Amino acid sequence: MPRATRTPATRKRKKKFLKRAKGFWGGRHRLYRTARETVQRALAFATRDRRKKKRAFRNLWVIRINAACRKNGMKYSTFMAGLKRAKVTLDRKSLAEIAVRDGNAFKELVQLAKKPR
């Protein structure tokens, strides 16, 4: 009886990594071991950065809202507290978009946040 090898499974496993390493520089797309290491590292970075992206965008929105608030003579924290008091439920992404695209609408929001309750 012939000796049973696990060649098909091994080849499939190796091809999977080499396929993912396509476009990498030098031996990183040619040599299995270095390709595997590089792909695993890349996947780890991708996982980490998917979470980092959310933080980075929120940070950008806060900066944009703050800049628009200062332009209208108000601090960011005061503005957000005023909106909460006025029961305006716009998220930071929407507020940042309004601040960038429509200055007059943002000015009205600032006036709404300034009203004492």
Biotite code that builds the C-alpha atoms (Angstrom):
import biotite.structure as struc

atoms = struc.array([
    struc.Atom([0.000, 0.000, 0.000], chain_id="A", res_id=1, res_name="MET", atom_name="CA", element="C"),
    struc.Atom([1.379, 3.447, -0.881], chain_id="A", res_id=2, res_name="PRO", atom_name="CA", element="C"),
    struc.Atom([2.431, 5.862, 1.817], chain_id="A", res_id=3, res_name="ARG", atom_name="CA", element="C"),
    struc.Atom([-0.274, 8.437, 2.580], chain_id="A", res_id=4, res_name="ALA", atom_name="CA", element="C"),
    struc.Atom([1.000, 12.017, 2.406], chain_id="A", res_id=5, res_name="THR", atom_name="CA", element="C"),
    struc.Atom([-0.831, 15.121, 3.399], chain_id="A", res_id=6, res_name="ARG", atom_name="CA", element="C"),
    struc.Atom([0.458, 17.051, 0.414], chain_id="A", res_id=7, res_name="THR", atom_name="CA", element="C"),
    struc.Atom([-2.898, 18.400, -0.854], chain_id="A", res_id=8, res_name="PRO", atom_name="CA", element="C"),
    struc.Atom([-3.769, 19.908, 2.535], chain_id="A", res_id=9, res_name="ALA", atom_name="CA", element="C"),
    struc.Atom([-0.281, 21.359, 3.006], chain_id="A", res_id=10, res_name="THR", atom_name="CA", element="C"),
    struc.Atom([-0.257, 22.832, -0.505], chain_id="A", res_id=11, res_name="ARG", atom_name="CA", element="C"),
    struc.Atom([-3.670, 24.387, 0.046], chain_id="A", res_id=12, res_name="LYS", atom_name="CA", element="C"),
    struc.Atom([-2.603, 25.896, 3.355], chain_id="A", res_id=13, res_name="ARG", atom_name="CA", element="C"),
    struc.Atom([0.601, 27.325, 1.879], chain_id="A", res_id=14, res_name="LYS", atom_name="CA", element="C"),
    struc.Atom([-1.125, 28.672, -1.233], chain_id="A", res_id=15, res_name="LYS", atom_name="CA", element="C"),
    struc.Atom([-3.630, 30.479, 0.962], chain_id="A", res_id=16, res_name="LYS", atom_name="CA", element="C"),
    struc.Atom([-0.833, 32.470, 2.622], chain_id="A", res_id=17, res_name="PHE", atom_name="CA", element="C"),
    struc.Atom([1.116, 33.035, -0.589], chain_id="A", res_id=18, res_name="LEU", atom_name="CA", element="C"),
    struc.Atom([-2.029, 34.302, -2.293], chain_id="A", res_id=19, res_name="LYS", atom_name="CA", element="C"),
    struc.Atom([-2.581, 36.819, 0.516], chain_id="A", res_id=20, res_name="ARG", atom_name="CA", element="C"),
    struc.Atom([1.060, 37.897, 0.273], chain_id="A", res_id=21, res_name="ALA", atom_name="CA", element="C"),
    struc.Atom([0.703, 38.814, -3.401], chain_id="A", res_id=22, res_name="LYS", atom_name="CA", element="C"),
    struc.Atom([2.219, 42.237, -4.034], chain_id="A", res_id=23, res_name="GLY", atom_name="CA", element="C"),
    struc.Atom([4.557, 42.085, -1.049], chain_id="A", res_id=24, res_name="PHE", atom_name="CA", element="C"),
    struc.Atom([8.179, 42.977, -1.715], chain_id="A", res_id=25, res_name="TRP", atom_name="CA", element="C"),
    struc.Atom([10.959, 40.436, -2.317], chain_id="A", res_id=26, res_name="GLY", atom_name="CA", element="C"),
    struc.Atom([10.834, 37.098, -0.558], chain_id="A", res_id=27, res_name="GLY", atom_name="CA", element="C"),
    struc.Atom([7.811, 38.194, 1.375], chain_id="A", res_id=28, res_name="ARG", atom_name="CA", element="C"),
    struc.Atom([5.594, 37.090, -1.490], chain_id="A", res_id=29, res_name="HIS", atom_name="CA", element="C"),
    struc.Atom([7.770, 34.173, -2.631], chain_id="A", res_id=30, res_name="ARG", atom_name="CA", element="C"),
    struc.Atom([9.000, 32.323, 0.440], chain_id="A", res_id=31, res_name="LEU", atom_name="CA", element="C"),
    struc.Atom([6.377, 30.568, 2.518], chain_id="A", res_id=32, res_name="TYR", atom_name="CA", element="C"),
    struc.Atom([7.763, 31.242, 5.983], chain_id="A", res_id=33, res_name="ARG", atom_name="CA", element="C"),
    struc.Atom([8.401, 34.955, 5.484], chain_id="A", res_id=34, res_name="THR", atom_name="CA", element="C"),
    struc.Atom([5.113, 35.311, 3.618], chain_id="A", res_id=35, res_name="ALA", atom_name="CA", element="C"),
    struc.Atom([3.236, 33.687, 6.509], chain_id="A", res_id=36, res_name="ARG", atom_name="CA", element="C"),
    struc.Atom([4.916, 35.930, 9.083], chain_id="A", res_id=37, res_name="GLU", atom_name="CA", element="C"),
    struc.Atom([4.212, 39.054, 7.049], chain_id="A", res_id=38, res_name="THR", atom_name="CA", element="C"),
    struc.Atom([0.578, 38.122, 6.385], chain_id="A", res_id=39, res_name="VAL", atom_name="CA", element="C"),
    struc.Atom([-0.070, 37.365, 10.056], chain_id="A", res_id=40, res_name="GLN", atom_name="CA", element="C"),
    struc.Atom([1.501, 40.672, 11.037], chain_id="A", res_id=41, res_name="ARG", atom_name="CA", element="C"),
    struc.Atom([-0.553, 42.510, 8.403], chain_id="A", res_id=42, res_name="ALA", atom_name="CA", element="C"),
    struc.Atom([-3.756, 40.891, 9.671], chain_id="A", res_id=43, res_name="LEU", atom_name="CA", element="C"),
    struc.Atom([-2.913, 41.926, 13.234], chain_id="A", res_id=44, res_name="ALA", atom_name="CA", element="C"),
    struc.Atom([-2.366, 45.524, 12.099], chain_id="A", res_id=45, res_name="PHE", atom_name="CA", element="C"),
    struc.Atom([-5.623, 45.464, 10.131], chain_id="A", res_id=46, res_name="ALA", atom_name="CA", element="C"),
    struc.Atom([-7.549, 44.300, 13.194], chain_id="A", res_id=47, res_name="THR", atom_name="CA", element="C"),
    struc.Atom([-5.946, 46.947, 15.408], chain_id="A", res_id=48, res_name="ARG", atom_name="CA", element="C"),
    struc.Atom([-6.464, 49.731, 12.894], chain_id="A", res_id=49, res_name="ASP", atom_name="CA", element="C"),
    struc.Atom([-10.149, 48.987, 12.331], chain_id="A", res_id=50, res_name="ARG", atom_name="CA", element="C"),
    struc.Atom([-10.647, 50.011, 15.932], chain_id="A", res_id=51, res_name="ARG", atom_name="CA", element="C"),
    struc.Atom([-8.207, 52.931, 15.689], chain_id="A", res_id=52, res_name="LYS", atom_name="CA", element="C"),
    struc.Atom([-10.092, 54.310, 12.686], chain_id="A", res_id=53, res_name="LYS", atom_name="CA", element="C"),
    struc.Atom([-13.225, 54.808, 14.789], chain_id="A", res_id=54, res_name="LYS", atom_name="CA", element="C"),
    struc.Atom([-11.249, 56.823, 17.352], chain_id="A", res_id=55, res_name="ARG", atom_name="CA", element="C"),
    struc.Atom([-9.526, 58.874, 14.676], chain_id="A", res_id=56, res_name="ALA", atom_name="CA", element="C"),
    struc.Atom([-12.787, 59.854, 12.989], chain_id="A", res_id=57, res_name="PHE", atom_name="CA", element="C"),
    struc.Atom([-14.460, 60.820, 16.257], chain_id="A", res_id=58, res_name="ARG", atom_name="CA", element="C"),
    struc.Atom([-11.405, 62.950, 17.049], chain_id="A", res_id=59, res_name="ASN", atom_name="CA", element="C"),
    struc.Atom([-11.672, 64.647, 13.645], chain_id="A", res_id=60, res_name="LEU", atom_name="CA", element="C"),
    struc.Atom([-15.385, 65.376, 14.145], chain_id="A", res_id=61, res_name="TRP", atom_name="CA", element="C"),
    struc.Atom([-14.732, 66.904, 17.573], chain_id="A", res_id=62, res_name="VAL", atom_name="CA", element="C"),
    struc.Atom([-11.980, 69.119, 16.125], chain_id="A", res_id=63, res_name="ILE", atom_name="CA", element="C"),
    struc.Atom([-14.276, 70.324, 13.317], chain_id="A", res_id=64, res_name="ARG", atom_name="CA", element="C"),
    struc.Atom([-17.174, 71.032, 15.681], chain_id="A", res_id=65, res_name="ILE", atom_name="CA", element="C"),
    struc.Atom([-14.856, 72.845, 18.100], chain_id="A", res_id=66, res_name="ASN", atom_name="CA", element="C"),
    struc.Atom([-13.457, 75.029, 15.298], chain_id="A", res_id=67, res_name="ALA", atom_name="CA", element="C"),
    struc.Atom([-16.960, 75.972, 14.159], chain_id="A", res_id=68, res_name="ALA", atom_name="CA", element="C"),
    struc.Atom([-18.028, 76.659, 17.765], chain_id="A", res_id=69, res_name="CYS", atom_name="CA", element="C"),
    struc.Atom([-15.046, 78.932, 18.408], chain_id="A", res_id=70, res_name="ARG", atom_name="CA", element="C"),
    struc.Atom([-15.859, 80.768, 15.186], chain_id="A", res_id=71, res_name="LYS", atom_name="CA", element="C"),
    struc.Atom([-19.304, 81.460, 16.656], chain_id="A", res_id=72, res_name="ASN", atom_name="CA", element="C"),
    struc.Atom([-17.929, 82.453, 20.083], chain_id="A", res_id=73, res_name="GLY", atom_name="CA", element="C"),
    struc.Atom([-18.553, 79.289, 22.068], chain_id="A", res_id=74, res_name="MET", atom_name="CA", element="C"),
    struc.Atom([-16.556, 76.436, 23.541], chain_id="A", res_id=75, res_name="LYS", atom_name="CA", element="C"),
    struc.Atom([-17.096, 72.852, 22.378], chain_id="A", res_id=76, res_name="TYR", atom_name="CA", element="C"),
    struc.Atom([-18.047, 71.513, 25.809], chain_id="A", res_id=77, res_name="SER", atom_name="CA", element="C"),
    struc.Atom([-20.534, 74.321, 26.411], chain_id="A", res_id=78, res_name="THR", atom_name="CA", element="C"),
    struc.Atom([-22.021, 73.765, 22.963], chain_id="A", res_id=79, res_name="PHE", atom_name="CA", element="C"),
    struc.Atom([-22.486, 70.027, 23.499], chain_id="A", res_id=80, res_name="MET", atom_name="CA", element="C"),
    struc.Atom([-23.984, 70.570, 26.956], chain_id="A", res_id=81, res_name="ALA", atom_name="CA", element="C"),
    struc.Atom([-26.350, 73.201, 25.525], chain_id="A", res_id=82, res_name="GLY", atom_name="CA", element="C"),
    struc.Atom([-27.483, 70.853, 22.760], chain_id="A", res_id=83, res_name="LEU", atom_name="CA", element="C"),
    struc.Atom([-28.114, 68.118, 25.312], chain_id="A", res_id=84, res_name="LYS", atom_name="CA", element="C"),
    struc.Atom([-30.177, 70.529, 27.403], chain_id="A", res_id=85, res_name="ARG", atom_name="CA", element="C"),
    struc.Atom([-32.138, 71.548, 24.281], chain_id="A", res_id=86, res_name="ALA", atom_name="CA", element="C"),
    struc.Atom([-32.751, 67.840, 23.585], chain_id="A", res_id=87, res_name="LYS", atom_name="CA", element="C"),
    struc.Atom([-31.022, 67.937, 20.183], chain_id="A", res_id=88, res_name="VAL", atom_name="CA", element="C"),
    struc.Atom([-29.995, 64.363, 19.395], chain_id="A", res_id=89, res_name="THR", atom_name="CA", element="C"),
    struc.Atom([-27.566, 64.919, 16.523], chain_id="A", res_id=90, res_name="LEU", atom_name="CA", element="C"),
    struc.Atom([-24.409, 62.857, 16.690], chain_id="A", res_id=91, res_name="ASP", atom_name="CA", element="C"),
    struc.Atom([-20.927, 64.287, 16.254], chain_id="A", res_id=92, res_name="ARG", atom_name="CA", element="C"),
    struc.Atom([-20.621, 63.016, 12.688], chain_id="A", res_id=93, res_name="LYS", atom_name="CA", element="C"),
    struc.Atom([-23.758, 64.936, 11.638], chain_id="A", res_id=94, res_name="SER", atom_name="CA", element="C"),
    struc.Atom([-22.729, 68.045, 13.561], chain_id="A", res_id=95, res_name="LEU", atom_name="CA", element="C"),
    struc.Atom([-19.282, 68.023, 11.939], chain_id="A", res_id=96, res_name="ALA", atom_name="CA", element="C"),
    struc.Atom([-20.870, 67.667, 8.492], chain_id="A", res_id=97, res_name="GLU", atom_name="CA", element="C"),
    struc.Atom([-23.202, 70.614, 9.187], chain_id="A", res_id=98, res_name="ILE", atom_name="CA", element="C"),
    struc.Atom([-20.278, 72.659, 10.520], chain_id="A", res_id=99, res_name="ALA", atom_name="CA", element="C"),
    struc.Atom([-18.254, 72.082, 7.352], chain_id="A", res_id=100, res_name="VAL", atom_name="CA", element="C"),
    struc.Atom([-21.030, 72.357, 4.746], chain_id="A", res_id=101, res_name="ARG", atom_name="CA", element="C"),
    struc.Atom([-23.626, 74.774, 6.163], chain_id="A", res_id=102, res_name="ASP", atom_name="CA", element="C"),
    struc.Atom([-22.342, 77.550, 8.407], chain_id="A", res_id=103, res_name="GLY", atom_name="CA", element="C"),
    struc.Atom([-25.730, 79.248, 8.802], chain_id="A", res_id=104, res_name="ASN", atom_name="CA", element="C"),
    struc.Atom([-27.418, 76.081, 10.055], chain_id="A", res_id=105, res_name="ALA", atom_name="CA", element="C"),
    struc.Atom([-24.571, 75.552, 12.520], chain_id="A", res_id=106, res_name="PHE", atom_name="CA", element="C"),
    struc.Atom([-24.970, 79.156, 13.713], chain_id="A", res_id=107, res_name="LYS", atom_name="CA", element="C"),
    struc.Atom([-28.632, 78.371, 14.487], chain_id="A", res_id=108, res_name="GLU", atom_name="CA", element="C"),
    struc.Atom([-27.555, 75.316, 16.468], chain_id="A", res_id=109, res_name="LEU", atom_name="CA", element="C"),
    struc.Atom([-25.145, 77.495, 18.443], chain_id="A", res_id=110, res_name="VAL", atom_name="CA", element="C"),
    struc.Atom([-27.995, 79.923, 19.201], chain_id="A", res_id=111, res_name="GLN", atom_name="CA", element="C"),
    struc.Atom([-30.135, 76.994, 20.313], chain_id="A", res_id=112, res_name="LEU", atom_name="CA", element="C"),
    struc.Atom([-27.348, 75.768, 22.607], chain_id="A", res_id=113, res_name="ALA", atom_name="CA", element="C"),
    struc.Atom([-26.901, 79.277, 24.083], chain_id="A", res_id=114, res_name="LYS", atom_name="CA", element="C"),
    struc.Atom([-30.550, 79.537, 25.200], chain_id="A", res_id=115, res_name="LYS", atom_name="CA", element="C"),
    struc.Atom([-30.833, 79.094, 28.960], chain_id="A", res_id=116, res_name="PRO", atom_name="CA", element="C"),
    struc.Atom([-33.202, 76.336, 30.107], chain_id="A", res_id=117, res_name="ARG", atom_name="CA", element="C"),
])
